[in-house]
Amino acid sequence: MGGRRAAGAWMLCALPALLGPALTGCHAGLPGAAGEGSGGQRPGATSAELRPSGYGAVFLAVGECSSSGTVGVTEVPCDSERAAARVVAREDGRARDGPPCPGTTDFVLHISEHRPSGDEDGDGAVPRGYACVRRLRPPHPGDPGGGGGPRTVVGDCVRDIGGGRVREVACDGEDTRGPRFEVVEAVAVRADCPASTALYVRLGGNRPVGCARPL
């Protein structure tokens, strides 16, 4: 991690799970079903231009804040009225290859590499990386049951959308377009799930299997 900020760097902002790609799920007791559902980092979906603002030595370092929106997102002072979210983790490289974001991350900002040919205006190189961000104010889609965030965690809910796939939804929402399930436990292997488990969801980490029961 490191590098000075640079003008014209670009990032992608991951949408909440309701707008993101479907996960795959496996119903308990169905022979030949697909593998466990995916609950790791979900890919970004919209573009947001990043502009330097002169705060800190590293662009969007841990503890720094970003403005809101998906266009013209900038790093801003956290006490600014424009501050909308705070960086809780910052890594170099691609999100799919690096450490997962904390479980309560609301969304991920993917930062593209920027290496200017000249530095006459004070801009510096910014390596490819990603920032795990949490909103300063509710709602927090990354919280358990919130219906979004880049990871699926214990307490989250999903609905069956057919074809061995599921999609994360808010546990207290009104989405009734398919059977819904709540992830009640994370275990190392499927055999450790309780007997009431009806769906397995992949969570990642050292307890990668999510045991989900019907709602």
Backbone as CSV, one residue per row, in Angstrom:
resi,resn,N_x,N_y,N_z,CA_x,CA_y,CA_z,C_x,C_y,C_z
1,MET,0.857,-1.180,0.000,0.000,0.000,0.000,0.890,1.224,0.000
2,GLY,0.411,2.319,-0.583,1.199,3.529,-0.551,1.086,4.256,-1.853
3,GLY,1.948,5.218,-2.064,1.909,6.006,-3.282,1.131,7.272,-3.051
4,ARG,1.532,8.326,-3.740,0.816,9.593,-3.600,-0.425,9.576,-4.456
5,ARG,-1.334,10.462,-4.118,-2.570,10.541,-4.887,-2.266,11.110,-6.265
6,ALA,-3.189,10.911,-7.199,-2.975,11.420,-8.547,-4.297,11.823,-9.170
7,ALA,-4.273,12.876,-9.963,-5.475,13.325,-10.646,-5.851,12.319,-11.699
8,GLY,-7.145,12.168,-11.927,-7.625,11.339,-13.005,-7.649,9.863,-12.695
9,ALA,-7.339,9.449,-11.468,-7.483,8.037,-11.137,-8.963,7.694,-11.167
10,TRP,-9.278,6.424,-11.457,-10.677,6.022,-11.565,-10.974,4.882,-10.613
11,MET,-12.215,4.748,-10.181,-12.599,3.639,-9.324,-13.980,3.138,-9.730
12,LEU,-14.276,1.939,-9.295,-15.596,1.368,-9.463,-16.197,1.194,-8.093
13,CYS,-17.478,1.461,-7.972,-18.169,1.339,-6.692,-19.125,0.169,-6.762
14,ALA,-18.934,-0.810,-5.887,-19.792,-1.985,-5.913,-21.199,-1.602,-5.500
15,LEU,-22.200,-2.064,-6.260,-23.590,-1.822,-5.928,-24.025,-2.750,-4.804
16,PRO,-25.101,-2.407,-4.090,-25.634,-3.323,-3.090,-26.010,-4.639,-3.740
17,ALA,-26.115,-5.680,-2.930,-26.350,-7.015,-3.458,-27.635,-7.109,-4.260
18,LEU,-28.655,-6.320,-3.916,-29.907,-6.393,-4.644,-29.727,-6.022,-6.103
19,LEU,-28.730,-5.197,-6.411,-28.495,-4.794,-7.770,-27.322,-5.543,-8.383
20,GLY,-26.622,-6.301,-7.578,-25.424,-6.975,-8.041,-25.746,-8.325,-8.642
21,PRO,-24.717,-9.083,-9.049,-24.927,-10.379,-9.662,-25.462,-11.376,-8.665
22,ALA,-26.186,-12.372,-9.169,-26.739,-13.393,-8.299,-25.628,-14.292,-7.791
23,LEU,-25.821,-14.831,-6.584,-24.915,-15.813,-6.028,-25.427,-17.182,-6.426
24,THR,-24.603,-18.201,-6.302,-25.073,-19.556,-6.540,-25.269,-20.239,-5.219
25,GLY,-26.282,-21.071,-5.117,-26.579,-21.734,-3.858,-26.828,-23.199,-4.074
26,CYS,-26.766,-23.970,-3.000,-26.986,-25.403,-3.082,-27.972,-25.802,-2.009
27,HIS,-29.125,-26.345,-2.422,-30.111,-26.803,-1.463,-29.647,-28.097,-0.822
28,ALA,-29.858,-28.216,0.467,-29.498,-29.438,1.165,-30.361,-30.583,0.666
29,GLY,-29.744,-31.724,0.489,-30.508,-32.910,0.133,-30.861,-33.021,-1.330
30,LEU,-30.342,-32.138,-2.214,-30.637,-32.224,-3.635,-29.420,-32.786,-4.351
31,PRO,-29.444,-34.063,-4.757,-28.278,-34.640,-5.416,-28.009,-33.960,-6.731
32,GLY,-26.715,-33.764,-7.019,-26.341,-33.182,-8.299,-26.483,-31.686,-8.355
33,ALA,-26.787,-31.021,-7.233,-26.953,-29.567,-7.240,-25.607,-28.902,-7.377
34,ALA,-25.626,-27.611,-7.709,-24.389,-26.853,-7.891,-23.654,-26.729,-6.573
35,GLY,-22.407,-26.210,-6.618,-21.606,-26.047,-5.413,-22.140,-24.969,-4.517
36,GLU,-21.434,-24.712,-3.421,-21.864,-23.733,-2.442,-21.990,-22.365,-3.053
37,GLY,-22.872,-21.551,-2.446,-23.060,-20.198,-2.943,-21.831,-19.352,-2.726
38,SER,-21.710,-18.295,-3.501,-20.562,-17.404,-3.380,-20.919,-16.251,-2.484
39,GLY,-20.100,-16.017,-1.461,-20.376,-14.916,-0.554,-19.148,-14.075,-0.324
40,GLY,-18.188,-14.115,-1.227,-16.980,-13.320,-1.078,-17.157,-11.940,-1.657
41,GLN,-16.079,-11.345,-2.167,-16.156,-10.018,-2.739,-17.053,-10.036,-3.972
42,ARG,-17.981,-9.109,-4.048,-18.808,-9.016,-5.233,-18.217,-7.947,-6.136
43,PRO,-18.218,-8.162,-7.456,-17.540,-7.236,-8.360,-18.191,-5.868,-8.409
44,GLY,-17.391,-4.849,-8.740,-17.913,-3.497,-8.873,-18.787,-3.376,-10.104
45,ALA,-19.638,-2.339,-10.148,-20.578,-2.252,-11.248,-20.736,-0.861,-11.830
46,THR,-20.337,0.187,-11.152,-20.497,1.525,-11.693,-19.194,2.297,-11.595
47,SER,-19.031,3.304,-12.455,-17.798,4.075,-12.479,-17.926,5.340,-11.646
48,ALA,-16.838,5.736,-11.036,-16.831,6.974,-10.265,-15.462,7.604,-10.402
49,GLU,-15.392,8.803,-10.932,-14.104,9.466,-11.122,-13.575,9.963,-9.787
50,LEU,-12.286,9.732,-9.552,-11.642,10.185,-8.329,-10.800,11.416,-8.624
51,ARG,-10.915,12.422,-7.794,-10.099,13.625,-7.954,-9.283,13.834,-6.692
52,PRO,-8.025,14.263,-6.805,-7.197,14.472,-5.615,-7.719,15.649,-4.810
53,SER,-7.574,15.561,-3.503,-8.041,16.664,-2.673,-6.990,17.107,-1.662
54,GLY,-5.820,16.426,-1.630,-4.728,16.886,-0.786,-4.774,16.444,0.641
55,TYR,-5.542,15.404,0.983,-5.642,14.978,2.365,-4.893,13.667,2.545
56,GLY,-3.802,13.693,3.303,-3.049,12.492,3.599,-2.053,12.133,2.509
57,ALA,-1.098,11.240,2.867,-0.056,10.848,1.930,-0.505,9.750,0.980
58,VAL,-1.532,8.976,1.350,-2.043,7.882,0.528,-3.486,8.185,0.153
59,PHE,-3.793,8.008,-1.120,-5.145,8.294,-1.589,-6.137,7.325,-0.953
60,LEU,-7.150,7.857,-0.252,-8.168,7.078,0.438,-7.535,6.021,1.345
61,ALA,-6.675,6.465,2.241,-6.068,5.570,3.231,-7.095,5.241,4.317
62,VAL,-6.769,4.278,5.154,-7.655,3.893,6.252,-7.944,5.109,7.133
63,GLY,-9.213,5.323,7.434,-9.627,6.448,8.263,-10.015,7.679,7.490
64,GLU,-9.663,7.743,6.193,-10.048,8.892,5.385,-11.461,8.708,4.835
65,CYS,-12.044,9.800,4.346,-13.442,9.779,3.936,-13.613,10.159,2.471
66,SER,-14.699,9.674,1.899,-15.026,9.978,0.510,-16.365,10.692,0.447
67,SER,-16.569,11.392,-0.652,-17.860,12.023,-0.885,-18.831,10.963,-1.384
68,SER,-20.087,11.349,-1.553,-21.112,10.394,-1.977,-21.263,10.397,-3.486
69,GLY,-22.097,9.484,-3.959,-22.406,9.417,-5.381,-21.532,8.429,-6.121
70,THR,-21.808,8.283,-7.429,-21.043,7.392,-8.281,-20.310,8.151,-9.376
71,VAL,-20.453,9.482,-9.404,-19.744,10.320,-10.369,-19.068,11.452,-9.608
72,GLY,-17.786,11.674,-9.874,-17.074,12.757,-9.206,-16.790,12.493,-7.751
73,VAL,-16.646,11.216,-7.352,-16.320,10.890,-5.971,-14.916,11.395,-5.641
74,THR,-14.759,12.053,-4.508,-13.461,12.599,-4.108,-13.157,12.231,-2.670
75,GLU,-11.885,12.362,-2.298,-11.499,12.253,-0.900,-11.751,13.609,-0.256
76,VAL,-12.451,13.613,0.888,-12.805,14.864,1.553,-12.528,14.719,3.047
77,PRO,-12.369,15.834,3.773,-12.199,15.746,5.231,-13.413,15.073,5.863
78,CYS,-13.192,14.251,6.863,-14.295,13.509,7.466,-15.288,14.407,8.195
79,ASP,-14.857,15.649,8.567,-15.793,16.564,9.220,-16.490,17.478,8.213
80,SER,-16.281,17.217,6.926,-16.934,18.006,5.883,-18.383,17.568,5.722
81,GLU,-19.247,18.507,5.342,-20.642,18.154,5.101,-20.786,17.248,3.880
82,ARG,-19.724,17.164,3.053,-19.750,16.305,1.874,-19.311,14.880,2.182
83,ALA,-18.755,14.652,3.366,-18.269,13.311,3.717,-19.443,12.351,3.856
84,ALA,-19.342,11.201,3.179,-20.432,10.230,3.203,-20.011,8.867,3.723
85,ALA,-18.715,8.526,3.584,-18.271,7.195,3.989,-16.805,7.248,4.413
86,ARG,-16.416,6.295,5.273,-15.049,6.245,5.795,-14.385,4.931,5.367
87,VAL,-13.096,5.016,5.024,-12.331,3.838,4.623,-11.966,3.027,5.864
88,VAL,-12.348,1.736,5.877,-12.052,0.876,7.020,-10.911,-0.106,6.723
89,ALA,-10.578,-0.276,5.449,-9.438,-1.110,5.058,-8.999,-0.679,3.674
90,ARG,-7.686,-0.757,3.407,-7.143,-0.306,2.114,-6.061,-1.278,1.688
91,GLU,-6.163,-1.800,0.474,-5.222,-2.795,-0.024,-4.797,-2.447,-1.444
92,ASP,-3.598,-2.910,-1.820,-3.141,-2.791,-3.195,-3.632,-3.992,-3.994
93,GLY,-3.605,-3.867,-5.324,-3.989,-4.965,-6.190,-5.486,-5.041,-6.405
94,ARG,-5.923,-6.150,-6.992,-7.343,-6.363,-7.278,-8.041,-6.983,-6.077
95,ALA,-9.305,-6.601,-5.881,-10.049,-7.096,-4.723,-10.196,-8.613,-4.756
96,ARG,-10.331,-9.180,-5.956,-10.535,-10.629,-6.039,-9.279,-11.411,-5.659
97,ASP,-8.122,-10.743,-5.677,-6.867,-11.413,-5.357,-6.364,-11.098,-3.958
98,GLY,-6.894,-10.071,-3.325,-6.373,-9.622,-2.041,-7.220,-10.057,-0.865
99,PRO,-6.871,-9.590,0.330,-7.640,-9.929,1.531,-9.076,-9.431,1.417
100,PRO,-10.045,-10.186,1.941,-11.439,-9.736,1.885,-11.663,-8.528,2.785
101,CYS,-12.655,-7.739,2.447,-13.006,-6.587,3.268,-13.629,-7.056,4.587
102,PRO,-13.585,-6.222,5.638,-14.283,-6.563,6.881,-15.757,-6.864,6.613
103,GLY,-16.330,-7.708,7.440,-17.682,-8.183,7.196,-18.745,-7.104,7.125
104,THR,-18.573,-5.990,7.827,-19.597,-4.943,7.831,-19.298,-3.824,6.836
105,THR,-18.415,-4.085,5.863,-18.159,-3.107,4.799,-19.429,-2.876,3.995
106,ASP,-19.759,-1.616,3.733,-20.966,-1.302,2.960,-20.730,-1.415,1.458
107,PHE,-19.558,-0.986,0.980,-19.231,-1.146,-0.434,-17.726,-1.026,-0.618
108,VAL,-17.268,-1.393,-1.816,-15.841,-1.397,-2.129,-15.573,-0.413,-3.253
109,LEU,-14.538,0.401,-3.111,-14.110,1.312,-4.154,-12.857,0.729,-4.805
110,HIS,-12.936,0.433,-6.095,-11.828,-0.160,-6.832,-11.056,0.962,-7.524
111,ILE,-9.786,1.103,-7.212,-8.966,2.222,-7.687,-8.020,1.733,-8.777
112,SER,-8.100,2.342,-9.942,-7.251,1.938,-11.048,-5.859,2.548,-10.908
113,GLU,-4.886,1.911,-11.541,-3.510,2.399,-11.504,-3.390,3.712,-12.264
114,HIS,-2.569,4.624,-11.735,-2.334,5.905,-12.405,-0.851,6.232,-12.275
115,ARG,-0.159,6.300,-13.391,1.273,6.614,-13.402,1.529,7.727,-14.403
116,PRO,1.506,8.988,-13.958,1.687,10.119,-14.878,3.086,10.133,-15.477
117,SER,3.171,10.576,-16.724,4.474,10.650,-17.391,5.320,11.786,-16.839
118,GLY,4.664,12.805,-16.309,5.371,13.929,-15.707,4.748,14.289,-14.384
119,ASP,5.445,15.022,-13.563,4.945,15.351,-12.237,5.054,16.845,-11.972
120,GLU,4.894,17.615,-13.037,5.076,19.054,-12.885,3.989,19.703,-12.045
121,ASP,2.847,19.048,-11.931,1.754,19.636,-11.156,1.628,19.023,-9.768
122,GLY,2.604,18.185,-9.376,2.570,17.633,-8.030,1.833,16.326,-7.902
123,ASP,1.229,15.832,-9.007,0.533,14.559,-8.936,1.550,13.426,-8.906
124,GLY,1.229,12.331,-8.228,2.130,11.196,-8.142,1.458,9.922,-8.596
125,ALA,2.208,8.831,-8.570,1.688,7.545,-8.992,0.753,6.974,-7.928
126,VAL,-0.324,6.348,-8.385,-1.260,5.651,-7.511,-1.377,4.223,-8.030
127,PRO,-0.980,3.209,-7.249,-1.078,1.834,-7.714,-2.523,1.349,-7.704
128,ARG,-2.782,0.294,-8.477,-4.104,-0.314,-8.442,-4.389,-0.798,-7.029
129,GLY,-5.606,-0.588,-6.564,-5.950,-1.020,-5.221,-7.441,-0.975,-4.987
130,TYR,-7.834,-1.176,-3.746,-9.249,-1.081,-3.397,-9.390,-0.630,-1.953
131,ALA,-10.483,0.097,-1.719,-10.780,0.614,-0.384,-12.113,0.041,0.082
132,CYS,-12.122,-0.528,1.264,-13.342,-1.044,1.883,-13.960,0.110,2.680
133,VAL,-15.189,0.458,2.376,-15.774,1.696,2.885,-17.082,1.419,3.625
134,ARG,-17.264,2.163,4.710,-18.513,2.074,5.475,-19.141,3.461,5.555
135,ARG,-20.429,3.531,5.320,-21.128,4.810,5.358,-21.039,5.433,6.746
136,LEU,-21.007,6.764,6.776,-20.964,7.470,8.059,-22.315,7.455,8.756
137,ARG,-23.375,7.289,7.976,-24.728,7.293,8.539,-25.523,6.108,8.008
138,PRO,-26.532,5.629,8.764,-27.378,4.540,8.279,-28.142,4.977,7.020
139,PRO,-28.617,4.029,6.232,-28.564,2.575,6.460,-27.204,2.007,6.102
140,HIS,-26.891,0.847,6.693,-25.641,0.159,6.421,-25.955,-1.186,5.771
141,PRO,-25.914,-1.259,4.441,-26.225,-2.533,3.772,-25.273,-3.652,4.124
142,GLY,-24.057,-3.325,4.638,-23.104,-4.358,4.998,-23.363,-5.008,6.340
143,ASP,-24.228,-4.428,7.166,-24.550,-5.039,8.454,-25.312,-6.340,8.240
144,PRO,-25.201,-7.297,9.175,-25.960,-8.545,9.039,-27.443,-8.271,8.829
145,GLY,-27.998,-8.836,7.768,-29.407,-8.650,7.454,-29.704,-7.406,6.664
146,GLY,-28.670,-6.608,6.362,-28.894,-5.335,5.672,-29.203,-5.450,4.196
147,GLY,-28.944,-6.597,3.608,-29.308,-6.801,2.209,-28.266,-6.375,1.204
148,GLY,-27.045,-6.081,1.639,-26.025,-5.650,0.688,-24.639,-5.845,1.246
149,GLY,-23.699,-5.040,0.751,-22.314,-5.191,1.155,-21.593,-6.176,0.260
150,PRO,-20.256,-6.152,0.264,-19.493,-7.013,-0.629,-19.369,-8.453,-0.158
151,ARG,-19.762,-8.738,1.076,-19.652,-10.090,1.610,-20.968,-10.553,2.184
152,THR,-21.184,-11.864,2.164,-22.308,-12.472,2.853,-21.801,-12.970,4.194
153,VAL,-22.488,-12.613,5.277,-22.047,-12.959,6.626,-23.194,-13.598,7.387
154,VAL,-22.878,-14.190,8.537,-23.923,-14.753,9.400,-24.904,-13.650,9.775
155,GLY,-26.185,-13.938,9.649,-27.225,-12.947,9.904,-27.795,-12.359,8.631
156,ASP,-27.135,-12.569,7.494,-27.660,-12.107,6.210,-28.763,-13.035,5.722
157,CYS,-29.603,-12.509,4.850,-30.680,-13.289,4.260,-30.523,-13.318,2.738
158,VAL,-30.964,-14.401,2.150,-30.919,-14.561,0.696,-32.260,-15.114,0.246
159,ARG,-32.559,-14.939,-1.050,-33.767,-15.564,-1.595,-33.392,-16.439,-2.778
160,ASP,-34.163,-17.471,-2.970,-33.942,-18.421,-4.054,-34.488,-17.816,-5.341
161,ILE,-33.641,-17.682,-6.358,-34.105,-17.134,-7.644,-34.091,-18.209,-8.724
162,GLY,-33.961,-19.473,-8.320,-34.041,-20.578,-9.263,-32.704,-20.928,-9.881
163,GLY,-32.633,-22.105,-10.458,-31.420,-22.538,-11.129,-30.246,-22.728,-10.200
164,GLY,-30.509,-23.027,-8.923,-29.421,-23.196,-7.970,-28.756,-21.900,-7.569
165,ARG,-29.432,-20.760,-7.776,-28.856,-19.453,-7.451,-29.685,-18.753,-6.388
166,VAL,-29.006,-17.900,-5.621,-29.680,-17.087,-4.606,-29.201,-15.650,-4.727
167,ARG,-29.951,-14.730,-4.157,-29.579,-13.317,-4.148,-29.813,-12.770,-2.749
168,GLU,-28.870,-11.967,-2.245,-28.998,-11.407,-0.907,-30.103,-10.365,-0.869
169,VAL,-30.895,-10.401,0.201,-31.991,-9.446,0.408,-31.970,-9.001,1.865
170,ALA,-32.606,-7.884,2.139,-32.728,-7.418,3.520,-33.643,-8.361,4.289
171,CYS,-33.240,-8.732,5.494,-34.040,-9.676,6.271,-35.415,-9.113,6.635
172,ASP,-35.506,-7.799,6.793,-36.790,-7.195,7.155,-37.472,-6.574,5.945
173,GLY,-37.021,-6.923,4.743,-37.587,-6.358,3.524,-38.874,-7.050,3.100
174,GLU,-39.433,-6.584,1.995,-40.697,-7.116,1.503,-40.518,-7.894,0.206
175,ASP,-39.293,-8.320,-0.071,-39.010,-9.078,-1.275,-39.488,-10.513,-1.077
176,THR,-40.607,-10.868,-1.683,-41.193,-12.202,-1.523,-41.282,-12.926,-2.858
177,ARG,-40.380,-12.595,-3.783,-40.434,-13.209,-5.115,-39.839,-14.604,-5.158
178,GLY,-39.380,-15.125,-4.067,-38.844,-16.475,-4.003,-38.621,-16.867,-2.557
179,PRO,-38.456,-18.164,-2.276,-38.188,-18.602,-0.903,-36.991,-17.874,-0.324
180,ARG,-37.084,-17.492,0.951,-36.002,-16.758,1.596,-35.387,-17.597,2.704
181,PHE,-34.099,-17.349,2.927,-33.343,-18.099,3.921,-32.444,-17.140,4.690
182,GLU,-32.146,-17.500,5.934,-31.218,-16.715,6.754,-29.990,-17.559,7.078
183,VAL,-28.800,-16.966,6.903,-27.561,-17.646,7.265,-27.421,-17.573,8.780
184,VAL,-27.510,-18.720,9.441,-27.539,-18.739,10.901,-26.225,-19.177,11.522
185,GLU,-25.327,-19.769,10.722,-24.073,-20.255,11.288,-23.026,-20.371,10.183
186,ALA,-21.760,-20.191,10.551,-20.640,-20.389,9.630,-19.794,-21.542,10.160
187,VAL,-19.511,-22.526,9.300,-18.777,-23.721,9.724,-17.688,-24.046,8.712
188,ALA,-16.827,-24.992,9.077,-15.717,-25.367,8.199,-16.179,-26.267,7.057
189,VAL,-17.096,-27.189,7.337,-17.591,-28.128,6.317,-19.096,-28.281,6.476
190,ARG,-19.756,-28.713,5.417,-21.213,-28.842,5.442,-21.716,-29.762,6.539
191,ALA,-20.947,-30.805,6.827,-21.381,-31.773,7.829,-21.564,-31.145,9.204
192,ASP,-20.954,-29.991,9.437,-21.072,-29.324,10.740,-22.319,-28.446,10.838
193,CYS,-23.055,-28.278,9.746,-24.274,-27.460,9.786,-25.364,-28.183,10.576
194,PRO,-26.257,-27.423,11.225,-27.361,-28.050,11.966,-28.328,-28.763,11.023
195,ALA,-29.116,-29.665,11.587,-30.037,-30.470,10.785,-31.088,-29.629,10.071
196,SER,-31.370,-28.438,10.592,-32.394,-27.580,9.992,-31.904,-26.847,8.746
197,THR,-30.629,-27.029,8.373,-30.061,-26.331,7.212,-30.759,-26.764,5.932
198,ALA,-31.192,-25.780,5.142,-31.842,-26.057,3.865,-31.045,-25.543,2.686
199,LEU,-30.017,-24.717,2.960,-29.233,-24.110,1.889,-27.829,-23.842,2.400
200,TYR,-26.826,-24.076,1.538,-25.439,-23.778,1.884,-24.972,-22.577,1.072
201,VAL,-24.297,-21.639,1.739,-23.803,-20.434,1.084,-22.322,-20.279,1.399
202,ARG,-21.492,-20.044,0.382,-20.064,-19.891,0.607,-19.772,-18.505,1.184
203,LEU,-19.049,-18.467,2.308,-18.745,-17.219,2.985,-17.283,-16.814,2.858
204,GLY,-16.390,-17.753,2.608,-14.963,-17.464,2.583,-14.379,-17.518,3.977
205,GLY,-13.067,-17.312,4.085,-12.405,-17.346,5.376,-12.188,-18.761,5.874
206,ASN,-11.905,-18.892,7.186,-11.623,-20.218,7.731,-12.893,-20.980,8.101
207,ARG,-14.037,-20.353,7.992,-15.333,-21.025,8.125,-16.147,-20.669,6.874
208,PRO,-15.856,-21.339,5.771,-16.378,-20.900,4.474,-17.793,-21.296,4.141
209,VAL,-18.402,-22.164,4.964,-19.746,-22.642,4.646,-20.776,-21.957,5.523
210,GLY,-21.750,-21.313,4.886,-22.846,-20.701,5.625,-24.032,-21.628,5.648
211,CYS,-24.561,-21.901,6.837,-25.722,-22.782,6.999,-26.965,-21.889,7.048
212,ALA,-27.854,-22.049,6.092,-29.037,-21.184,6.006,-30.314,-21.982,6.236
213,ARG,-31.241,-21.378,6.976,-32.529,-22.017,7.251,-33.643,-21.193,6.625
214,PRO,-34.784,-21.825,6.313,-35.905,-21.081,5.705,-36.471,-20.047,6.671
215,LEU,-36.963,-18.945,6.136,-37.632,-17.921,6.943,-39.144,-18.178,6.924
